[in-house]
């Protein structure tokens, strides 16, 4: 009998990956291609959507070839994607009409301030459960309408399509301008500020408010069902799943029960807590989001704490300051000192996300003395990720009836043992990493495999999960709270740095 596999496409902030998984959830092969980051102005971040599609055309054949697998052996394809990143393209030609505006981009900050004044946060929280923020897609669509000549009228005339990255890639995979499927899933739609969080349909009031024509929006589908077959790249292979990357990681970590949580440590970090069928409205600065929806089952919800800058701070330390030559070196450098020497770094490069949501914040380094070395700075870089995680977990514990008992972690930064021990110390709970670190890709594969009948149910997936490492809290409680107070004082100094322009 011919072995069959599930293919996962993970379109991330920095690269596009294609991974094949077997029945046990083991990684069989991986192919990856980084794409260019464009920073045309301070606070602006863009990607070339056409480049990303070309990258996918390279990595899919490479992953198959490396594993010695034929296209016919692929049981199903699932996609995970960087969320909120916004692409507008021409319905007839398939050409992007502007570079994709990335989730980290802050150009819509002036609009955010206007929306907080009028109609106010409650207008949005009641409908989509999201506060006005530079993070979400609707504001980017509005910015493109206001700043790219002719695009709004063309959208009204039905000539323009909108999508996040999974919509863009599925459209191209299924025929593009020649009949491609224009769809999204409920997890990605829940990040646009345009979907009603209860009905999982596009909200007429929000569409009217932002001036977004319904005709440009993709059809909202569940996270795991048969969408259709690929034409390009994988002719005849079924596409059966799509999830935003952080929801995919929750799924890959098999956090299927209420109260289970994971944190993915990548460019930014994202902590999601499964709240089951309950739509929990956060009172402490977290986001209510769709965790996943399997076929015609009711949606499962989650609380999310989004941290804008974690791994990106290590990249900045390496690429902009030149204090290390590779990311893993930061652990060695941080271990060269006993503590942070009284130095704290608040990486509010693009404002602060959860739980503060302050777009007026900017990065600060506080506590500098002549005693501070690059070792202390390295430790402060890592500790910034730990303290930001603590702020989010405190908010989750305040919102949820079940306090966090354990944190499952994944992502590139989990290779840093010093950081993971620090996270366990500041949270005062065990931190656990699974055998398969690629949980975003695995989650997309699991959802696709479930929809295609490759795996019979969630319990089989749970049995695939195996622990690779665990860190237990060991910090003195008094020191933990003293250091946390210092961190919070540092954060206060980052706020209010960006001031509104003075009236003429």
PyMOL commands that set and color helices and strands:
alter all, ss='L'
color gray80, all
select helices_A, chain A and resi 49-67+71-73+109-117+121-128+137-147+151-156+165-173+186-189+204-210+214-216+245-252+311-319+329-334+374-399+412-415+417-427+439-452+458-464+477-492
alter helices_A, ss='H'
color red, helices_A
select strands_A, chain A and resi 5-11+15-21+27-34+46-47+74-81+87-90+100-101+160-163+183-185+219-221+224-229+238-244+261-265+269-276+287-292+300-307+344-346+364-366+406-410+430-434+467-471
alter strands_A, ss='S'
color yellow, strands_A
deselect
rebuild
show_as cartoon
